[in-house]
């Protein structure tokens, strides 16, 4: 008698009848049958268990002691990095299920402190079912907005290193707070939102890969700018109602596929694209990255008013051979150039024929 490979079928008895299992929905139904039976025949016990669990987690649990213990444990782990964290009001969170705290302050060595109004940590139940670590972090009020980070581990690679999936979503992030934290010379006002998805492995010997898509609203550029090519005084502030930044990264290289500065209706608008070599490395102090080289193509368009008032500044700072200037039909000008450089090196400009 010959045997053929078939989809495995299972049979189970329910009220004297047999059920054939051929799909995931049938398996879920088999799991729900005993759960429904328990809920139906043991209502009081289930209610008592639910109420006592609620009282234990919300009313009786000593969160103040746990808060003190958690702060000491975290600060002990990050002591070598020169960082310090403090928070208050550690409590149980229902949606999402986890732990939340308020007034979190994170001090990083050489950086301005980060303040978070509410911070929530939640486990991933799918990761728990697979006996893998994973969960999500939500930071509300950070940089004036919201950050939601989810991390899960899917398994190990051929080198026995854990592989992870990372999803980052941001909303209502104040750009000026980001620039203040990074201590950038240029301070821009505006709001940022978007997402980043990445896959990688914990040792970072193989660089993570993924993509990103960010949008910027009501970006305000101040009149006085300190730029890598020198200070620039603008005739007036520039406002970009909408701008985008899209790209991907792999093998330690960030590729900007599409970047815009405002729209065509803006008195100053532009586009940019290119790549940055910024590998990520792991050290005892944590993750580090440094941009070894970058090459960015830029197309910058100015209307007649801005072009007239800025022409003198540009002529003093930039060699005409380093930049391609084209006149536009509205009496303004379009500048095309490439910005290149590396770590601790002054950026160089090169004329660009077309974007």
C-alpha positions in Angstrom: 0.0 0.0 0.0 1.6 3.3 -1.1 1.7 6.5 1.0 1.3 10.0 -0.4 2.3 13.3 1.3 -0.8 15.0 2.5 -1.8 17.9 4.9 -2.0 16.4 8.3 -5.5 16.0 9.5 -6.5 15.7 13.2 -9.8 14.6 14.6 -11.3 15.4 18.0 -14.5 14.7 19.7 -17.0 17.4 20.6 -20.4 16.3 21.8 -19.8 12.9 20.3 -18.9 14.3 16.8 -15.6 14.4 15.1 -14.1 17.5 13.7 -11.5 17.5 11.0 -8.6 20.0 11.3 -7.3 21.4 8.0 -6.7 25.1 8.7 -5.6 27.6 11.4 -9.1 28.6 12.1 -9.9 25.0 13.0 -7.0 24.9 15.4 -8.1 28.1 17.0 -11.6 26.7 17.4 -10.1 23.7 19.2 -8.3 26.0 21.6 -11.4 28.1 22.3 -13.6 25.1 23.0 -12.1 24.3 26.5 -11.7 28.1 27.3 -15.5 28.6 26.6 -16.3 25.6 28.8 -14.2 27.0 31.7 -15.8 30.4 31.4 -19.3 28.9 31.3 -19.0 26.5 34.2 -16.7 28.5 36.5 -18.0 32.1 36.2 -17.6 32.9 39.9 -14.0 31.5 40.0 -13.0 33.5 37.0 -14.6 36.7 38.4 -12.8 36.2 41.7 -9.5 35.6 40.0 -9.9 38.7 37.9 -10.9 41.0 40.8 -8.1 39.8 43.1 -5.5 40.2 40.3 -6.7 43.7 39.7 -6.5 44.6 43.4 -3.0 43.1 43.6 -1.7 44.9 40.5 -3.3 48.3 41.1 -4.0 48.7 44.8 -1.7 46.5 46.9 1.5 46.1 44.8 4.4 48.1 46.4 5.2 50.2 43.3 7.2 52.7 45.3 9.7 50.0 46.4 9.8 48.7 42.8 10.5 52.2 41.5 13.5 52.7 43.9 14.8 49.2 43.0 14.4 49.8 39.2 16.2 53.1 39.3 19.2 51.7 41.1 19.3 48.7 38.8 19.2 50.8 35.6 21.8 53.3 36.8 24.0 50.4 37.8 23.9 49.0 34.3 24.6 52.4 32.6 27.2 53.7 35.1 30.1 53.1 32.7 28.4 55.3 30.0 28.3 58.4 32.3 24.5 58.4 32.1 21.9 58.7 34.8 18.1 58.1 34.8 15.4 59.1 37.3 11.6 58.8 37.3 8.6 58.9 39.6 5.1 57.3 40.0 5.8 53.8 38.7 2.5 52.1 38.1 0.7 49.4 36.2 -0.5 50.2 32.7 -3.7 48.7 31.2 -3.5 49.9 27.6 -1.0 48.8 26.6 -0.4 46.2 29.3 2.9 46.9 31.0 4.5 49.4 33.4 4.5 53.2 33.1 6.2 56.0 34.9 6.0 59.8 34.8 8.6 62.6 34.9 11.5 60.5 33.5 14.8 62.3 33.2 17.7 60.9 31.3 21.1 62.6 31.5 23.7 61.6 28.9 27.4 62.4 29.0 28.2 65.5 27.1 24.5 66.1 26.1 21.6 68.1 27.4 19.2 66.0 29.5 16.2 64.4 27.9 12.8 64.8 29.7 9.8 62.5 29.2 6.3 63.2 30.6 5.2 59.6 30.6 7.2 56.5 29.8 5.6 53.0 29.2 7.2 49.6 28.8 5.1 46.7 27.5 6.1 43.1 26.8 5.2 41.5 23.4 2.9 38.5 24.0 3.8 37.0 20.6 7.5 37.1 21.7 6.5 35.4 25.0 4.7 32.6 23.1 7.9 32.0 21.1 10.1 32.3 24.3 11.9 35.2 22.8 12.6 38.7 24.3 10.6 41.6 22.8 8.4 44.5 23.6 7.6 48.1 23.1 8.5 51.5 24.6 6.3 54.6 24.4 7.7 58.0 25.4 5.2 60.8 25.5 6.4 64.4 25.8 9.9 63.5 24.6 11.2 66.4 22.5 7.7 67.8 22.8 6.1 64.8 21.0 5.7 61.1 21.0 8.1 58.2 20.2 6.9 54.6 19.9 9.6 51.9 19.6 8.9 48.2 19.2 11.7 45.5 19.2 11.3 41.8 18.7 13.8 38.9 18.2 13.0 36.4 15.4 15.7 33.8 16.0 19.4 33.4 15.4 21.6 33.5 12.3 24.4 31.1 11.2 26.8 32.7 13.6 24.4 32.1 16.6 23.7 35.8 16.9 20.1 36.9 17.8 18.3 38.7 14.9 16.0 41.6 15.7 13.2 43.6 14.1 12.8 47.2 15.0 9.9 49.6 14.3 10.2 53.3 15.2 7.3 55.8 14.9 7.5 59.5 15.9 4.9 62.2 15.9 4.8 65.9 16.8 8.6 66.0 17.5 9.8 69.6 17.9 12.9 70.1 15.7 14.3 72.9 17.9 14.5 70.5 20.9 16.4 67.9 18.7 18.9 70.5 17.6 19.4 71.8 21.2 20.0 68.2 22.4 22.5 67.6 19.6 24.0 71.1 20.1 23.8 71.9 16.4 24.8 75.5 15.4 21.7 75.8 13.2 18.3 75.9 15.1 15.2 75.1 13.1 11.7 75.3 14.4 9.0 72.9 13.1 7.4 69.5 13.7 8.5 66.1 12.6 6.7 62.8 12.1 7.5 59.5 10.4 8.7 56.0 10.8 11.8 53.8 10.5 12.0 50.0 10.1 15.1 48.0 10.6 16.4 44.4 10.7 19.7 43.3 12.1 21.7 41.2 14.6 22.8 42.0 18.1 26.5 42.0 17.5 26.2 44.5 14.6 29.1 42.8 12.8 26.5 42.7 10.0 25.1 46.1 9.6 21.3 46.6 10.0 19.2 47.3 6.9 15.8 49.0 6.5 14.1 52.1 5.4 12.8 55.4 6.7 10.2 58.0 5.8 9.9 61.3 7.7 7.8 64.4 7.1 8.4 67.9 8.4 5.7 70.6 8.9 6.0 74.4 9.3 9.8 74.4 9.4 11.0 77.9 10.2 14.6 78.9 9.2 16.0 81.8 11.2 17.5 84.9 9.5 21.0 84.3 10.9 22.6 81.0 10.0 25.9 79.5 11.0 26.7 77.0 8.2 29.8 74.9 7.5 30.7 77.3 4.6 30.3 80.4 6.9 27.6 82.6 8.4 24.7 83.6 6.2 22.3 86.5 6.8 18.9 86.0 5.1 16.6 88.8 4.1 13.8 87.3 6.2 12.9 84.0 7.8 12.1 81.1 5.6 9.0 78.9 6.2 8.7 75.5 4.6 5.1 74.3 5.1 6.0 70.7 4.1 9.2 68.8 3.5 10.1 65.1 3.3 13.0 62.8 3.8 12.9 59.2 2.4 15.6 56.6 2.1 17.1 53.3 3.1 20.2 51.9 4.7 22.3 48.7 4.5 26.0 47.7 4.8 26.6 50.8 6.9 25.5 53.2 4.2 22.5 55.6 4.4 20.9 56.4 1.1 18.7 59.5 0.8 16.4 58.7 -2.1 14.2 61.8 -1.9 14.6 64.9 0.3 12.8 68.2 -0.2 12.9 71.6 1.3 9.5 73.2 1.0 7.5 73.3 -2.2 7.9 75.2 -5.5 5.7 78.0 -4.0 8.3 78.7 -1.3 10.6 81.7 -2.0 13.5 79.3 -1.2 13.0 75.6 -2.0 15.1 72.7 -2.9 15.8 69.0 -3.3 18.6 66.8 -2.2 19.7 63.2 -2.4 22.9 61.2 -1.8 24.5 58.8 0.6 26.4 58.8 3.9 28.8 56.1 5.1 27.8 55.7 8.8 28.5 52.2 10.1 27.2 51.2 13.6 29.5 49.4 16.0 28.9 47.9 19.4 31.3 48.6 22.3 31.2 48.1 26.1 29.8 51.6 26.4 26.9 50.8 23.9 26.2 51.5 20.3 28.3 54.1 18.4 28.1 55.5 14.9 30.2 57.9 13.0 29.8 59.3 9.4 33.1 58.6 7.6 32.1 60.2 4.4 29.1 61.8 2.7 28.1 62.9 -0.8 24.9 64.9 -1.2 23.5 66.4 -4.4 21.6 69.6 -3.9 19.3 71.7 -6.1 18.4 75.0 -4.4 16.0 77.5 -6.0 15.6 81.1 -4.9 13.0 83.7 -6.1 14.1 87.1 -7.4 14.0 88.9 -4.0 16.1 86.3 -2.2 18.5 85.9 -5.2 19.1 89.7 -5.4 19.8 90.0 -1.7 21.8 86.8 -1.2 23.9 87.0 -4.4 26.6 89.2 -2.7 26.9 86.8 0.3 27.2 83.7 -1.9 29.8 85.4 -4.1 32.0 86.2 -1.1 31.8 82.6 0.3 31.6 80.4 -2.7 33.9 80.0 -5.7 31.7 80.3 -8.9 33.5 77.2 -10.3 32.2 75.2 -7.3 28.6 75.7 -8.0 26.3 75.7 -11.1 24.1 78.8 -11.2 21.1 78.8 -13.6 18.7 81.7 -14.1 15.0 80.9 -13.7 12.1 82.4 -15.8 10.7 84.3 -12.7 14.0 86.3 -12.4 15.4 84.1 -9.6 18.2 81.5 -9.8 18.8 77.8 -9.3 22.0 76.5 -7.7 23.2 72.9 -8.4 26.1 71.5 -6.5 27.4 68.5 -4.6 28.5 68.7 -0.9 31.1 66.1 0.0 33.2 65.5 3.1 34.2 63.2 5.9 34.7 63.1 9.6 36.4 66.2 11.0 36.9 67.6 7.5 35.6 70.8 6.1 32.9 70.1 3.4 33.8 70.7 -0.2 31.5 71.9 -3.0 31.5 70.8 -6.6 29.5 72.0 -9.5 26.6 69.7 -10.6 25.4 69.8 -14.2 21.9 68.3 -13.4 20.1 67.0 -10.4 
